[in-house]
C-alpha cells in the first residue's frame, strides 16, 4: 500500500502496472516520483518482489532441456509425449527451443569426415627413407643388417625428420607411433600441433601388383610434442600422408607384418 499522501502520488494500481507491464506513469506523476522518496521506495519494493517471483516461478511448468531433447529424438514414453505436445501448443518459448533442437539434430553428423587441407593448394613432398648409420658388428653375430623393411624407420622431408616405430598395446593391438622433429635446431614445432595424419592401405591385385586404394583407413593428429599414434593397425603395406603447413608429406612402403 502506498504511504505517500501527496495528490500527485500514483496509486497502488498504477505502480503495479508500471512495474509489471512497464506502463508509463502520467507526466505529472513522474515529476512527483522523481522528488518523492516514499514513492521511489514503493517502486523498488514492487520491483524486488516481482523479480523474486519471476525467478522462482518462471517456466516452472516447462520441460527441462533434457526432456525436450529426448522428445525430439523420440525416446520419451507416449504419455510424456502427449504432455509435451499439449504444453508446446501454449508455450512459445518451448516451441522455439524445439525448433532449434530439431534443426541441430537435422544437421548433426555422427560420423564427420576428417578435416583435410585443400590438396590443390599445397605442394606434395615424398619423404626420403634415411638408412640407419652403419653399426659395429661383432664376430659371430649372424643377425642381418637393418633393411628398408625393418623397424624403426627414419624419413626426411626437407627440414622435417619423421621417426616411425611399431609397438604393441597390452591388449595385443599394433600401434604405429611417429615422432616429428626439425633438422634446424632453431625451428620450433608448435605449428605442427594438430596437423592431420592419414594412413592408406595398399592392396595387391590377383597378379601381385600393388596399387593404392584412395580409401582412408584411419587418421589421427599430431600432439604438442610432435607425436602421432595410429592404433589397432592391421598387417599390410601402407602409405602415410602428413598435412604440414603448405605441404603434403607422403611416406610410402610402410610394411607391417602379422607376428
C-alpha positions in Angstrom: 0.0 0.0 0.0 1.4 3.4 -1.0 2.1 5.6 2.1 2.5 8.8 0.1 -0.5 11.2 0.6 0.6 13.7 -2.0 -2.2 14.4 -4.5 0.2 13.8 -7.4 1.4 10.4 -6.0 0.5 7.4 -8.2 -1.9 4.9 -6.6 -1.1 1.3 -5.9 -2.7 0.0 -9.2 -0.7 2.5 -11.3 2.5 1.4 -9.5 1.9 -2.3 -10.1 1.1 -1.7 -13.8 4.2 0.4 -14.1 6.4 -2.4 -12.5 4.7 -5.5 -14.1 3.7 -4.2 -17.5 6.1 -1.3 -17.9 3.1 1.1 -18.3 4.3 4.7 -18.3 3.1 6.9 -15.5 1.4 10.3 -16.3 4.0 13.0 -16.8 2.8 15.0 -13.7 3.2 11.9 -11.5 6.6 11.1 -13.0 7.7 14.6 -11.8 6.4 13.7 -8.3 8.1 10.3 -8.2 11.4 11.8 -9.0 11.2 14.0 -5.9 9.4 11.6 -3.6 11.5 9.0 -1.6 8.3 7.2 -0.4 7.1 6.5 -4.0 10.6 5.6 -5.1 10.9 3.1 -2.2 7.5 1.7 -3.1 8.5 1.1 -6.7 11.7 -0.6 -5.5 9.8 -2.9 -3.2 7.3 -3.9 -6.0 10.2 -4.5 -8.4 12.1 -6.7 -6.0 9.0 -8.8 -5.2 8.3 -9.2 -8.9 11.9 -10.3 -9.7 11.8 -12.8 -6.9 8.5 -14.3 -8.2 9.8 -14.4 -11.7 13.0 -16.2 -10.6 11.0 -18.8 -8.6 8.1 -19.4 -10.9 9.4 -18.5 -14.4 8.8 -21.5 -16.7 8.2 -23.7 -13.7 5.8 -25.8 -15.9 8.2 -26.1 -18.8 10.0 -29.4 -19.5 13.7 -29.3 -18.9 16.2 -29.3 -21.8 17.0 -33.0 -21.4 13.3 -34.0 -21.8 12.9 -31.7 -24.8 15.9 -33.3 -26.5 14.6 -36.8 -25.7 11.2 -35.7 -27.1 12.7 -34.6 -30.4 14.8 -37.8 -30.6 11.7 -40.0 -30.0 12.9 -41.5 -26.7 10.1 -40.5 -24.3 7.2 -42.7 -23.2 4.0 -41.9 -25.1 2.3 -40.3 -22.0 5.2 -37.8 -21.7 5.0 -37.1 -25.4 1.3 -36.2 -25.1 2.1 -33.9 -22.1 4.8 -32.0 -24.0 2.6 -31.8 -27.2 -0.1 -30.1 -25.1 2.4 -27.8 -23.4 4.2 -26.7 -26.6 0.8 -25.5 -28.1 0.6 -22.8 -25.3 4.3 -22.1 -24.7 6.1 -20.2 -27.4 9.4 -20.4 -25.6 9.4 -24.2 -25.6 8.2 -24.2 -29.2 11.2 -22.1 -30.1 13.5 -24.4 -28.3 12.1 -27.4 -30.0 12.6 -25.7 -33.4 16.3 -25.1 -32.5 16.8 -28.7 -31.3 15.3 -30.2 -34.4 17.5 -28.0 -36.6 20.6 -29.2 -34.7 19.5 -32.8 -35.0 18.9 -32.4 -38.7 22.4 -31.0 -39.2 24.1 -33.5 -36.8 26.6 -35.9 -38.5 27.6 -38.7 -36.1 30.5 -39.7 -38.4 32.0 -36.5 -39.7 34.7 -36.7 -42.3 38.2 -36.0 -41.2 39.3 -32.4 -42.0 41.8 -32.2 -44.8 43.8 -29.4 -46.3 43.0 -28.4 -49.9 45.4 -30.6 -51.9 45.4 -28.3 -54.9 46.9 -25.5 -52.8 49.8 -27.4 -51.3 53.0 -29.0 -52.6 53.4 -32.7 -52.4 56.7 -33.9 -50.9 57.7 -37.6 -50.9 59.7 -38.3 -47.8 63.1 -40.0 -48.3 64.0 -43.1 -46.4 67.1 -42.5 -44.3 69.1 -45.7 -43.7 70.4 -46.3 -40.2 74.0 -45.4 -39.8 76.4 -48.4 -40.0 76.9 -50.1 -36.7 79.6 -52.2 -35.2 79.0 -55.9 -35.9 80.7 -58.3 -33.5 82.3 -61.5 -34.7 79.8 -64.3 -34.5 76.8 -62.0 -34.8 74.8 -63.5 -37.6 71.8 -61.1 -37.3 71.0 -59.4 -40.7 71.7 -55.7 -41.0 68.7 -53.3 -40.9 66.9 -53.0 -44.2 64.2 -50.7 -45.7 61.6 -53.1 -44.3 62.8 -53.2 -40.7 61.7 -51.1 -37.8 62.1 -48.4 -36.6 62.4 -46.2 -39.7 63.7 -42.7 -40.3 62.5 -40.4 -43.1 63.4 -36.9 -44.2 61.2 -34.3 -46.0 63.1 -31.0 -46.4 63.8 -29.9 -42.8 61.3 -32.3 -41.3 62.6 -35.6 -39.7 60.0 -38.3 -39.2 60.8 -41.3 -37.0 58.4 -44.2 -37.1 58.2 -47.1 -34.6 56.0 -50.1 -34.1 54.7 -51.0 -30.6 52.1 -53.3 -29.2 49.5 -52.4 -26.6 48.6 -54.5 -23.6 45.6 -55.9 -25.5 47.8 -57.0 -28.4 46.9 -54.2 -30.8 49.7 -52.9 -33.0 50.5 -49.2 -32.6 52.2 -47.2 -35.3 54.0 -44.3 -33.5 55.6 -41.3 -35.2 57.8 -38.6 -33.9 58.3 -35.4 -35.8 61.4 -33.2 -35.3 63.2 -30.5 -37.2 66.6 -30.7 -38.7 67.0 -27.0 -37.9 67.6 -26.6 -34.1 66.3 -23.0 -34.3 62.9 -24.1 -35.7 60.0 -24.8 -33.4 57.3 -27.4 -33.9 54.4 -25.6 -32.4 52.9 -25.0 -35.8 52.7 -28.8 -36.3 50.4 -29.4 -33.4 47.0 -30.6 -34.5 48.1 -31.3 -38.2 46.3 -34.2 -39.8 47.9 -37.6 -40.5 46.2 -40.2 -42.7 47.0 -43.8 -43.3 46.1 -45.5 -46.5 46.4 -49.3 -47.1 48.0 -50.7 -50.3 46.2 -53.7 -51.8 47.6 -56.2 -54.4 45.7 -57.4 -57.4 45.5 -61.1 -58.4 48.9 -60.9 -60.2 50.6 -59.5 -57.1 50.9 -55.9 -58.5 50.4 -53.3 -55.8 48.0 -50.4 -56.2 47.0 -47.6 -53.8 43.4 -47.5 -52.7 42.2 -44.0 -52.1 40.1 -45.0 -49.1 41.1 -43.7 -45.8 41.9 -46.5 -43.3 42.4 -44.2 -40.3 43.5 -40.8 -39.3 45.0 -39.0 -36.3 46.5 -35.7 -35.3 50.0 -34.6 -34.1 50.1 -33.6 -30.4 52.0 -30.6 -28.9 55.2 -32.7 -28.6 55.3 -33.7 -32.2 54.0 -37.3 -31.6 51.3 -39.2 -33.5 49.8 -42.6 -32.9 47.8 -44.9 -35.2 46.0 -47.5 -33.0 45.0 -51.1 -33.9 46.8 -51.1 -37.2 46.3 -54.4 -39.2 49.0 -56.2 -41.1 49.7 -54.9 -44.6 51.5 -52.2 -46.6 50.6 -48.6 -46.1 51.2 -45.1 -47.2 51.1 -42.2 -44.7 50.1 -38.6 -45.6 51.1 -35.7 -43.3 49.5 -32.3 -44.0 52.1 -29.9 -42.7 51.7 -26.2 -43.3 51.7 -25.6 -47.1 52.8 -29.1 -47.9 51.6 -32.7 -48.1 54.3 -35.1 -47.0 53.9 -38.7 -48.3 55.6 -41.7 -46.8 55.4 -44.8 -48.9 56.1 -48.5 -48.4 55.3 -49.0 -44.7 55.1 -52.7 -44.3 53.6 -54.2 -41.1 53.7 -58.0 -40.7 51.4 -60.1 -38.6 53.8 -61.5 -36.0 
